Amino acid sequence: MLACLVSGELNAHQTTQPLSDLRSMLVWLLDYFGSPGSTADAGAETSHTQLTARIALAVATSFLAALILGPLAIRWLRARFRERIASASEKLNQLHAGKGDTPTMGGVFIVAAIVAAVLLWGDLTAPYVQIGLFIAVAFGTLGAADDWIKLRTTRRGLSVRQKLLAQLMLSLITAGWLYVVQRDRPFGTDLCWPLGDAAWPLGAAFILWGAVVLVGSSNGVNLTDGLDGLAGGCIVFAGAAFVGLSYLAGHSIMAEYLRIPFMSGSGELAILIGAMVGAVLGFLWYNCHPAQVFMGDAGSLPLGALLGYAALVTRQEVLLVIIGGIFVVETLSVIVQVFWYRRTGRRVLACSPLHNHFLFRGHDEHKLVVRFWITAALLAVVGIACLRLR
């Protein structure tokens, strides 16, 4: 019913008076913010102006929801789920000793804020919104299960194989669903090169490719989540870039001008990713150094998967490598470290992922995080700039 709210199709006979009043207020907001300022054009311009307003309102709603839920969630998590410093590195445990007993699993209120904002401002009949909500809830549940095992047992969460298989299963479901939505659209399942007009049709192989992107992106954010505010800040910049890309891909004129694949309806995805950005900004209020709460796998897994999903919808997986460069480098640092150690018995880095290497070298955590944020911002700008190099 909330989907009818944003399109203005209200049925007063099917609602209670308080809900009717709420809907009337929200419709008034959309009319007020969505007015194109001219009676000459009423079609696509009005639609996209209202979409812009709904994106902004989704960001604001999720930010306020995370900000308000934060203290309540932190108190609840402090009584039940506190971080246990028990990595395989004794030195890393010493460096993070002061963070013991910090509440974790903060990702639960990030996901809650995202879902709340999308339910208010998104079109729930849109396939891109439905798939996005599935990702947020499914990957969030998987992450929460991993956190729960880690905190309530002597194990370090799910085994690598269990976690990877679960991610792969959820990713195959998501990619298959997305394949059904996009298979008949021009470039809908093609691998597009952002610096030219090259595109390679994937056909049904898109499902496997999509699963690889989702698993990789999810794990990339998960590996980056090791310092106060590090993953969250990088997600904000990468997410903001994909809000813009989703909006542009759903606008036929802008998509044609930039020569990017036009994906009708992807503007609704911009509402979902905008809600993600807003929720993470609200979470950073409490997660910045010194952190009052950690997101845990309950936050990092769904956030990474949503970022990969945005790249798949807009057909910009190659740009994801640039825009999400921090996550790519962090992941590669782990792969190289493990491969080289098993091959030679020596380590390339003092400790992986890469942020731990710098921490071991004596870099101040606060400065390190801010410098990663700066790099993430620059990579987001470079990624968007690549669109005009065509």
LINHU-V386099 format. One record per helix or strand of 3 or more residues. SS is the DSSP state (H for helix, E for strand). FROM is the first residue (numbers start at 1). TO is the last residue. If there is no record, write none. Layout:
ss = <SS | SS>
from = <FROM | FROM>
to = <TO | TO>
This chain:
ss = <H | H | H | H | H | H | H | H | H | E | E | H | H | H | H | H | H | H | H | H>
from = <2 | 12 | 17 | 44 | 90 | 97 | 107 | 127 | 160 | 190 | 199 | 203 | 230 | 252 | 266 | 297 | 317 | 325 | 354 | 365>
to = <7 | 14 | 34 | 78 | 95 | 99 | 121 | 152 | 182 | 192 | 201 | 224 | 249 | 258 | 287 | 314 | 323 | 344 | 360 | 389>
